[in-house]
Amino acid sequence: MDSVEPGQEFDVERLDQGDYRPVRRAAPPNHGTVDWLLDCPVKDFFTPIESESTESP
């Protein structure tokens, strides 16, 4: 009824002493995108590459 599925994550928000509400965590904006691209029927359409950090030491 509330679309709760196995594996979903929730935070617990305290409303009052002894009164709490579960708050569904939002999925990251690109969640599942890499898997979707890897499942593409066109061979070698997408190949993951090593990423280098853009942070300066």
N, C-alpha and C positions, 0 to 999 in steps of 0.2 A: 504494500500500500504506500510506503514511503520511499520506495526504490532503494532500499538498503541492500547492498550486495556484499558477499564475502570479500575480504581484503580491503574494504574501504576503511579509511582512518578518520577518527573523530577527536576533537579536543573537547574538554569538559569545561564549561563556563559556569562559574559559581554565581548564582543569582542572589542567594541569601543563605543563612546558616541552615544546612541540611537540604537546600534546594538547588539542584544543578540541572544544566541543560547540555546535551551533547550537540556539538556544532561540527558538521561535516567539513573536513579539510578539502579545499579546492585542489584539483589535480594541476600539476604544472602545465603551463600553456602548450608545451610541445609533447606532453605525455603520450607515448605510443607512436610518435611520428617515425622514429628510426625503424621500429618493427614493421610499420606499414610500408616503408620504402623497401626494406629487405624482402618483404613478401611480394614485391612487384613481379609479375610474370615475365617481364623483359629481362633477360639475363644481363648481369653487370650494369643495370640501370643505376644502382647506387652502391658505392663501396665506402664503408667507414674509413676514415684516415686518422692518424695520430694527430692530436692537437697540441700545440705549444701554448704555454701560458703567456698572457700579455702583461702579466704583473712584473714590475721591475724589482730586483732584489734590494 
